[in-house]
């Protein structure tokens, strides 16, 4: 089983992220959170009614207002009794909760002066909450319901009356301005809360995908280490079996039946050796799995995409003089990040991909370039942002129908290793049209290179100890 085969057999971070989103995003709203928010609203409504009646001596429909508030109290009690505190609401349940809150508040405002009641501003609260916990279509429905109720409250309401029995009303111009402010507030706050929440979810899910990618690469690296160590440790006993079976074959020339058995033993020993060799890079010490020459690590990262029909040309050289190629640590984030960048280049190359590997006493640079259409100039500054939602066409590369998650993962992992990335188009030769995309990754040499004092010879493998 080669490294490329292992990559194909392991679920990709993108597919694992999709499963994560499907299993968690639909039921991520806790009932307890909404119940607590409703208790706070109920406490505020009761306080406002009591202050209006006993402090400001306003005449309002106290009985109907108490019944309206009591409906919210009963709904909260039922939610608390019938469901555990850890219950998470589905999309439909959360929608019904938000609709109930809008209707309850609208009825209470109808009984207490409509838009002449300054607490009509609280109609923004359930709409803003729905924008953070519901999907876009449902949020639009709740927002339109709130706007409709606000509009009706401007026409139909029971007026507030003071101690002199005079209705307390705003001038028409102020009432229209208050209505317009509420409508604009519903739209603005919904859009604002939605964009901020989506950005948070996008970044959170993209970071989850990054962690999955790193964990996946780490598992593959660990698997390669186990296989290589096993192959190395089993090399001696297999060679002994092969030698002894060869001597038995010579001694059993007069016993054809037993000689065939000895030949079978030798054949199976050879088969075991070939299997171990195909599963990993046999014959190397564990230290080789932790560090390798710079070009070797880059070629390993590009290995799964070498046979995809577009040649990848490697050029490794020192920037200053004939300095020897550095040895670097084989860190999973470096390998996986470079692999994603090479994959992106192969996907959009017209004919070939170029990988330049440069080093100097201060830095190590890997430049990956293709001869494809290049990056659209207006999005170069945003490349690497996690476009998690699927789109019909990509803003990053023309014709690409993906999530843009691969570049985000690559950028995040490589920056974690100490690299800085730059994205550009190759415009050499003049002309407005680019000749291809160029991604340059630069590390301070001290961040990934093995120091001179750490270049020790390969040590002897330690035998496996039984647990």
C-alpha positions in Angstrom: 0.0 0.0 0.0 1.7 3.2 -1.2 1.3 6.6 0.3 -0.9 7.7 -2.6 -3.1 4.6 -2.0 -3.4 5.5 1.7 -4.5 9.0 0.7 -7.2 7.7 -1.5 -8.5 5.3 1.1 -8.7 7.9 3.8 -11.7 10.3 3.8 -10.7 13.8 2.8 -11.0 16.7 5.3 -13.7 18.2 3.0 -15.9 15.1 3.2 -15.4 14.8 6.9 -16.3 18.4 7.3 -19.5 17.8 5.3 -20.5 15.0 7.7 -19.7 17.2 10.6 -21.9 20.0 9.3 -24.8 17.7 8.5 -24.7 16.0 11.9 -24.2 19.2 14.0 -25.4 22.3 12.3 -29.1 21.4 12.1 -29.5 20.9 15.9 -27.0 23.3 17.4 -29.4 25.7 19.2 -29.8 24.9 22.9 -33.4 25.1 24.3 -32.0 26.4 27.6 -30.5 29.4 25.9 -33.8 30.5 24.4 -35.7 29.8 27.6 -33.3 32.0 29.6 -33.7 34.8 27.1 -37.4 34.5 27.3 -37.4 34.7 31.1 -35.4 37.9 30.8 -38.0 39.3 28.4 -40.8 38.2 30.7 -39.2 39.9 33.7 -38.8 43.1 31.6 -42.4 43.0 30.4 -43.7 42.6 34.0 -41.5 45.4 35.3 -42.7 47.8 32.5 -46.4 47.0 33.1 -46.0 47.6 36.9 -44.1 50.8 36.4 -46.6 52.1 33.9 -49.6 51.4 36.2 -48.2 52.2 39.7 -45.6 54.9 38.9 -46.8 56.7 35.9 -50.5 56.0 36.5 -51.2 55.0 32.9 -54.4 53.3 32.0 -53.8 50.0 30.1 -55.5 46.7 29.7 -53.8 45.1 32.7 -55.9 41.9 32.5 -55.2 41.1 28.9 -51.6 42.2 29.2 -51.2 39.8 32.1 -52.7 37.0 30.1 -50.3 37.7 27.2 -47.3 37.6 29.5 -48.7 34.5 31.2 -48.8 32.7 27.8 -45.0 33.2 27.6 -44.6 32.0 31.2 -46.6 28.9 30.5 -44.6 28.2 27.3 -41.4 28.5 29.3 -42.6 26.2 32.0 -43.8 23.6 29.5 -40.4 23.8 27.7 -38.6 23.3 31.0 -40.7 20.5 32.3 -41.1 18.5 29.1 -37.6 18.7 27.8 -34.1 18.3 29.4 -31.9 21.3 29.7 -29.4 19.9 27.2 -32.0 19.5 24.4 -31.0 21.1 21.2 -33.7 22.4 19.0 -34.2 21.5 15.4 -34.7 24.1 12.7 -38.5 23.8 12.9 -38.6 24.0 16.7 -36.4 27.0 16.8 -38.5 28.7 14.1 -41.7 28.1 16.1 -40.0 29.6 19.2 -39.0 32.8 17.4 -42.5 33.1 15.8 -44.2 32.7 19.2 -41.9 35.4 20.7 -42.7 37.9 17.8 -46.5 37.3 18.1 -46.5 37.5 21.9 -44.6 40.8 21.8 -46.7 42.1 19.0 -49.9 41.4 21.0 -48.5 43.0 24.1 -47.6 46.1 22.1 -51.1 46.2 20.6 -52.5 46.3 24.2 -50.1 49.0 25.3 -50.1 51.7 22.6 -48.6 50.1 19.5 -45.9 52.2 18.0 -46.6 54.9 20.6 -45.0 52.6 23.1 -41.2 53.1 23.1 -40.7 49.5 24.0 -41.7 48.6 20.4 -38.0 48.7 19.9 -37.8 45.3 21.5 -39.3 43.8 18.3 -35.7 43.8 17.0 -34.6 41.3 19.6 -36.3 38.1 18.3 -35.5 38.9 14.7 -31.8 39.4 15.6 -31.7 36.2 17.5 -33.3 34.3 14.6 -30.7 35.7 12.3 -28.0 34.1 14.4 -29.6 30.7 14.9 -31.8 30.0 11.9 -31.1 29.5 8.2 -31.5 32.3 5.8 -34.9 31.4 4.4 -36.3 31.0 7.9 -34.8 34.3 9.0 -36.4 36.1 6.1 -39.7 34.7 7.1 -39.4 35.8 10.8 -38.1 39.2 9.6 -41.1 39.7 7.2 -43.5 38.7 10.0 -41.9 41.3 12.4 -42.2 44.0 9.7 -45.8 43.1 9.1 -46.7 43.3 12.8 -44.8 46.6 13.2 -46.8 48.0 10.2 -50.1 46.9 11.7 -49.2 48.3 15.1 -48.9 51.7 13.4 -52.6 51.5 12.5 -54.3 49.2 15.0 -53.6 49.5 18.7 -55.2 50.3 22.1 -54.0 53.8 23.0 -52.2 54.6 26.3 -54.0 57.0 28.5 -52.6 59.1 31.3 -54.2 60.2 34.5 -56.2 62.9 32.6 -57.7 60.3 30.2 -55.9 62.0 27.3 -54.5 59.5 24.8 -50.7 59.6 24.7 -49.9 59.7 21.0 -46.9 60.8 18.9 -47.3 63.2 16.1 -47.8 61.5 12.8 -44.4 62.5 11.5 -42.6 61.0 14.6 -44.8 57.9 14.4 -43.8 57.4 10.7 -40.2 57.9 11.6 -40.4 55.4 14.4 -42.0 52.9 12.1 -39.3 53.5 9.4 -36.6 53.2 12.0 -38.0 49.8 13.2 -38.2 48.5 9.7 -34.7 49.6 8.8 -33.5 48.2 12.2 -35.0 44.8 11.5 -33.4 44.6 8.1 -30.0 46.1 9.1 -29.6 44.1 12.4 -30.7 40.9 10.7 -28.2 41.3 7.9 -25.4 42.4 10.3 -26.0 39.5 12.7 -26.3 37.1 9.8 -23.1 38.1 8.2 -21.1 38.1 11.5 -22.6 34.7 12.5 -21.9 33.2 9.1 -18.3 34.4 9.2 -17.9 32.9 12.6 -19.4 29.6 11.5 -17.3 29.6 8.3 -14.1 30.2 10.2 -15.0 27.6 12.8 -15.8 24.9 10.3 -12.8 25.7 8.2 -10.6 25.4 11.3 -12.2 22.0 12.0 -11.3 20.9 8.5 -7.8 22.1 9.1 -7.5 20.0 12.2 -9.0 17.0 10.4 -6.4 17.5 7.6 -3.5 17.7 10.0 -4.8 14.7 12.0 -5.1 12.7 8.8 -1.6 13.6 7.7 -0.3 12.7 11.1 -1.9 9.3 11.0 -0.4 8.6 7.6 3.0 9.7 8.9 2.7 7.5 11.9 1.5 4.6 9.8 4.6 5.0 7.5 6.8 5.0 10.6 5.3 1.8 12.0 5.5 0.0 8.6 9.1 1.1 8.0 10.2 0.1 11.5 8.4 -3.2 11.2 10.0 -3.9 7.8 13.5 -3.0 9.2 13.0 -5.2 12.3 11.7 -8.1 10.3 14.4 -7.9 7.7 16.9 -10.0 9.7 14.5 -12.9 10.6 13.2 -13.0 7.0 16.8 -13.2 5.7 17.6 -16.0 8.1 14.5 -17.9 7.0 15.5 -17.4 3.4 19.1 -18.6 4.0 18.0 -21.7 6.0 15.4 -22.6 3.4 18.1 -22.4 0.7 20.4 -24.7 2.7 17.5 -27.2 3.2 16.8 -27.2 -0.5 20.4 -28.2 -1.2 20.2 -31.0 1.5 16.9 -32.3 0.3 17.8 -32.9 -3.4 17.0 -36.6 -2.9 13.6 -35.8 -1.2 11.6 -33.9 -3.8 8.5 -33.6 -1.6 10.4 -32.0 1.3 12.4 -29.9 -1.1 9.2 -28.4 -2.5 8.2 -27.5 1.0 11.5 -25.7 1.6 11.2 -23.9 -1.7 7.7 -22.8 -0.6 9.1 -21.4 2.6 11.7 -19.4 0.8 9.1 -18.1 -1.7 6.8 -17.0 1.1 9.7 -15.2 2.9 10.4 -13.3 -0.3 6.7 -12.5 -0.5 6.7 -11.1 3.0 9.7 -8.9 2.2 8.0 -7.6 -0.9 4.8 -6.8 0.9 6.6 -4.9 3.6 8.7 -3.0 1.1 5.5 -2.0 -0.9 3.8 -0.8 2.3 6.5 1.7 3.3 10.0 2.9 2.8 11.7 -0.1 4.3 15.3 -0.2 5.4 15.5 3.2 7.0 15.8 4.1 10.6 13.0 6.0 12.4 15.1 9.1 12.3 14.8 9.2 8.6 11.0 9.4 9.0 11.4 12.6 11.1 13.8 14.4 8.8 14.8 14.3 5.2 16.5 16.5 2.5 14.4 19.5 1.5 13.8 18.2 -2.1 12.8 14.8 -0.8 10.0 16.3 1.4 8.7 18.5 -1.4 8.6 15.5 -3.8 6.9 13.4 -1.2 4.2 16.1 -0.9 3.7 16.2 -4.6 3.8 12.4 -5.1 0.0 11.8 -5.2 -0.3 14.2 -8.2 2.7 13.2 -10.2 0.8 10.7 -12.3 -2.2 12.8 -13.1 -1.2 13.5 -16.7 0.5 16.9 -16.3 4.3 16.8 -15.7 5.7 18.4 -12.6 9.2 19.8 -13.0 11.3 20.1 -9.9 14.3 22.5 -9.8 16.3 22.5 -6.5 19.2 24.9 -6.1 20.9 27.2 -3.7 20.3 30.9 -4.1 23.9 31.8 -3.1 26.8 29.7 -4.2 27.0 26.0 -3.9 25.7 25.5 -0.4 24.6 22.0 0.3 20.8 21.2 0.4 19.4 21.5 3.9 17.7 18.8 5.8 14.3 19.7 7.2 11.9 18.1 9.6 9.1 16.1 7.9 6.3 17.9 9.7 2.8 16.7 8.6 1.5 20.3 8.3 4.3 21.1 5.8 3.7 18.0 3.7 -0.1 18.4 3.6 0.0 22.2 3.0 2.4 21.8 0.0 0.4 18.8 -1.3 -2.8 21.0 -1.4 -0.9 23.8 -3.3 0.5 21.3 -5.8 -3.0 19.8 -6.3 -4.4 23.2 -7.0 -1.7 23.9 -9.6 -2.2 20.6 -11.3 -6.0 21.1 -11.4 -5.6 24.3 -13.4 -2.4 23.8 -15.4 -2.7 23.8 -19.1 0.3 21.7 -19.7 2.8 21.6 -16.8 3.6 22.6 -13.2 6.9 24.0 -12.1 8.2 23.6 -8.5 11.3 25.7 -7.6 13.1 24.8 -4.4 15.5 27.5 -3.2 17.5 27.8 -0.1 19.9 30.3 1.4 21.6 30.7 4.9 18.5 32.7 6.1 15.5 31.2 4.3 13.9 28.3 2.5 11.6 29.0 -0.4 9.2 26.7 -2.4 7.6 28.3 -5.5 4.8 26.5 -7.2 3.7 27.8 -10.6 1.4 26.5 -13.3 0.6 27.7 -16.9 -3.1 27.9 -16.4 -5.5 30.9 -16.5 -4.1 32.4 -13.2 -5.9 34.1 -10.4 -8.5 36.8 -11.1 -6.8 40.0 -10.1 -9.7 41.3 -8.0 -9.6 38.3 -5.6 -5.9 37.8 -5.1 -6.0 39.7 -1.9 -8.7 37.4 -0.5 -7.2 34.0 -1.5 -7.0 31.7 1.4 -10.2 32.8 3.0 -12.5 29.8 3.7 -15.3 29.9 1.1 -17.0 27.0 2.8 -20.4 27.4 1.0 -20.5 25.7 -2.4 -21.0 28.0 -5.3 -21.8 27.5 -9.0 -18.4 29.1 -9.9 -15.4 29.9 -7.9 -14.1 33.4 -7.3 -10.6 32.0 -6.9 -10.0 30.1 -10.1 -12.2 30.3 -13.2 -14.3 27.1 -13.7 -13.5 25.7 -10.3 -16.6 24.3 -8.5 -15.2 23.8 -5.0 -15.3 25.2 -1.6 -12.0 27.0 -1.7 -11.2 25.1 1.5 -8.1 23.4 0.2 -6.2 26.8 -0.1 -7.4 27.8 3.4 -6.1 24.5 4.9 -2.8 24.8 3.0 -2.4 28.5 4.1 -3.3 27.8 7.7 -1.1 24.7 8.1 1.9 26.3 6.4 1.6 29.5 8.4 1.5 27.3 11.5 4.9 25.9 10.5 6.3 29.4 10.3 5.9 30.1 6.6 4.6 33.2 4.9 2.6 32.8 1.7 2.1 35.0 -1.3 -0.3 34.5 -4.3 0.3 36.2 -7.6 0.1 35.8 -11.4 3.1 35.2 -13.6 3.1 38.1 -16.1 6.6 37.7 -17.4 6.9 38.5 -21.1 4.5 41.4 -20.9 0.8 41.5 -21.8 -2.2 41.9 -19.7 -3.1 38.2 -19.6 -1.3 36.2 -16.9 0.7 33.1 -17.9 -0.3 31.2 -14.8 -0.7 31.3 -11.1 2.3 31.4 -8.7 2.3 30.5 -5.0 5.4 31.3 -3.0 6.1 29.8 0.4 9.0 31.2 2.4 10.2 29.9 5.8 12.9 31.3 8.0 15.5 28.6 7.7 15.7 28.1 11.5 12.0 27.2 11.7 12.1 24.0 9.7 15.7 23.1 9.0 17.6 20.6 11.1 20.5 22.4 12.9 24.1 21.2 12.5 24.1 19.8 16.0 21.0 17.7 15.2 22.4 16.1 12.0 23.6 13.0 13.9 23.9 9.6 12.2 21.0 7.3 12.1 20.6 5.4 15.3 19.8 1.8 15.9 16.1 0.9 15.9 14.7 0.0 19.3 12.8 -3.3 19.4 9.0 -3.2 20.0 8.1 -3.7 23.6 4.9 -5.6 24.4 2.3 -3.6 26.2 
